[in-house]
Amino acid sequence: MRSAVLVSLILASGACVTARGRADDAYVRADYVSAADQYGELFAHSPRDAALRVRRDEARTRALTSLALQTHDARLAGRHDDQLHALDALLARRDAWPHASGTWTTQAIATESAAAATVIEQEVVALAATQPLGAEARLGERHALLDYRELAALWPALATRVRGAGLAHCRAVVPAHPDEAPYQQRLAAEYCAHFGAATAGPAHLPAGLGRLETSGAITGMSAPQRARVDASLAQALRQSPWFEPSSDALATVDLTGYQAATFGSAPVQLDAPWNETQTYTERESYRESYQESYQESYQEPYRESYQESYTQQVPHTEYGTESYSCGYGTTSRTCTRSTTHTSYSSETRYRTAYRTAYRTAHRTAYRTAYRTAWRDVTKTRLVPHVFSYNAIQRVGVYSGAWRMAVGLVAAAPPLEVTVADSDREEGYDHDVTFEPAGVTPSRAHLPSFDAWFDGLLTRLATDVPAQLRDHWRTAFCQAPSFGLESAARCAYGAAIPRAARAELATLFGEDVDRVIAAFAGAPALRE
């Protein structure tokens, strides 16, 4: 146990040393922001390490200085986006690291904040001159980026200036004769209201319809069902650009068509296939293994004698005499003496030796062999059966076609809408239970006529509003050219074509797409 704890401490110590090394490396590279973050993490795990705290604080101070210099450099280079994002990083770190700012950094923050305020003011004011909504959007982006105390007074001041530019532009977009341009007047009123100007909207919109009246009949439809159809049509009108609550104009819908459902029943015999599992015994052959003996030959080693020759040095001694001078002076004479000389000669001799030799021998060995054997095996098989039983078949046949001629614009033919469907449902009633075939009691549960009617009504509630919106586009957005009023009317109920957008751009300039998205559409289309 003690050894395990010791190993854990050693590993933890090694990890700390490695992390500290990475922090030190970042500090040496002058990457003070990364170093400050790493020292901060280390100090959080070792809050009593005074040296580490000092190092962390030094890194934080240098990091703020580095960020201030980055902001300064981006400003001098005219890279305004980089300048503002660098200032955001500087102020965010300053707020996250209280007491880390030195005197120079504090002064730099004041200088760079003032410079950023000037940059933002210039770009927002320049945008506001031609596109107040664009200036408003840019102001929101800059405020979200730099929501710090140094710039707190800037935002409401710029918002006031943008609103003033919007009000000035508002006066320019209001038509000179509102009664002659109600859709342009409505668009201008919505635009002006956004900037706080109370501009009267039109008394009514020419194409607006305040209510809907139905006539005609659908064969096979009950009074409660007809009431639901009428209510769904009225709701579809309210979801379209044709609806205007204050209008006295009337939309008419002439209903024709039919709906029917017939139900029948008949006794039938149903067949349910099922399989019975049968057990049987079968004799089968198989390959049986056994050990088979056989004689195998092999090379048997043995010791074999043979005559081995070898060479031996044999000595021979020869005897002789030699003369030599002996005596001195007058007594000198020749004397003789005996001599011997030994020489050697090689002689081949033989001796008995032994060596390993091999001879063929035989022995009994065994190997695995196979032979046919027989055994009894128990098997199963599926025997198909059919279970027949009596039931009552119930059939429902449904069909319907609702045709609606919707009168919207006096100068145009009515909008023709058809909602149609057909279906056949069947089921069986019986109380039979037979588990092997999965047969259990059942009931047909055919949809009632009212339930099937609900499906058609759901389709009407989906299809009619879409076709009403499409009819607005057909009626008002297919002209080859547009004026301001016809372009505003088209935009009220449909996605406008390029020609209509270009006409509105003469009034709203580069704000045109923002105006169309925010104010041009009918209230029902913006919900």
Disulfide bonds with the S-S distance in Angstrom:
Cys170-Cys192 1.82
Cys326-Cys335 1.63
Cys477-Cys490 2.08
